C-alpha cells in the first residue's frame, strides 16, 4: 500500500510510476525503468508513509519528528574526511549524527515541493542511464540496480532525543547543536558543512554556453588571467567568484592608465609647435595632473572597460539576461546594492560607466567588513547578502571574459 502512495507522489511530480507487485515501473522520455526496493527500503517506505509524526519544512529543508530533527547540509569544501560519519552528544542527552541522510529524510525531500526540485535530478539521472545500450533488457526496459537511484541522498545533521519533546524546543536545541558541531568538524578535520537553508538557490538563469568545435584556439592568452578565471569558475562561493573575475579586470589598471598618460603626453610633446613656453608646459602639467586624478580605482576600471569591452556587446548581454529572468535585475532605476544606487543604464555612452561603478562598489563591500558601510549593508558569507552578489557574478564574468579575449595574441 505504501508503494502505491510513493508511486502517486512521483507521478504528481512529473515522473510517472506504477507498482507491479514488489517492482516499481517508471516511465520517462519514452523509456521504461524498473527497480525492486530491497528489504531496508521497503521497510522504510512503509514506515514513513504510515507515520503521522513527520513534518518537512520545504523552505528550510528540515524534517521534524516527535524525537528528532534532521537538517539538510551542503558540503562547502572538496575535502573528504576519512570518517564517513560524525557522532556527538550534548549535555541534554541529545545525539547528533552528521552523515548521509536517513531514508525518511530522502523520502520527505524527494516528494516535497522544494524549490531545488530534487525530482529533476532524478530525471537527469535516468536520462544518463538510458544512454547506455548495455543496460537494456530484452523487452527494452532498463533495470536499475537499486532504489537509491530514485532518491536524492544529501548530507544531513540528525539531532535526536530519547523522549518526545515540544517541537519548538526540539528545533531550537537541534539548531544550536548542529551549528556548534559543524564548527567543531571544520576545526578538527577541515571538512566544512553549512545548513542548506543558508545557501539560497540562484534566480539567475544558467549561463548559456556557446556550442564550440574541437579546434584548439589559435591564440595565446595571458596566463595570469587564466589562473584567476579558473579559480572563479571552480569556486562555489559567489564572493570568491566575483573577486577572482574582478582580479582579471584589475590586472590591467596600471597598464591602461600608463598607456593613456603616454598617449596624452605624446600628443603634446610630439607636436612641431611644442616648446618650453609657459602655455605648453602648463598643458603638459595639466595632462600629468589629470593622470593623478584618474588614479582613483573606479576611474581605472572605467579605463580598462573602455579599452577592452564593446559597449554594445555589454548592453546586448544585459538585455538578454534580463529578458530570460523576466525582470530588470541590473537596469531597474530604483536598484540598490548594499545601500547604494546600482542602476546600470542601458544606453550608449552610459552603460560602461555604470557597470564600472556598480562592479567597484560590490568589490568594496566584499573586501571590507565595515569601514564606510553600515553593518546592515555589509556582505556576510552564507547569508541573504550572498544572493545579492550572486546576481552580479554573470556581469563581472562577462567583463572578465571580454578582457581575456581582447588581450590575447595570435599564436
Secondary structure, DSSP 8 states (H G I E B T S, - for coil): -HHHHHHHHHHHTT--EEEETTEEEEEETTEEEEE---HHHHHHHHHHHH-S--EEETTTTEEE-SSEEEEEEEE-SS---S-S-EEEE-TTS-EEEEEE--HHHHHHHHTS--TT-HHHHHHHHHHHHHT-GGGB-TTS-EE-S-GGGGS---EEEEEE-SS---HHHHHHHHHHHHHHHHHHHHHHH---EEEGGGS----S---------S---SEE--HHHHHHHHHHHH-S-HHHHHHHHHHHHHTTHHHHHHHHHHHHHHHHHTSTT--S-HHHHHHHHHHHHHHHHTTSHHHHHHHHHHHH--HHHHHHHHHHHHHHHTS-TTT-TT-EETTEE-----STTTHHHHHHHHHHHHHHHHH-SSTTS-GGGS--TTSHHHHHHHHHHHHHHHHHHHHHHHT-EE-
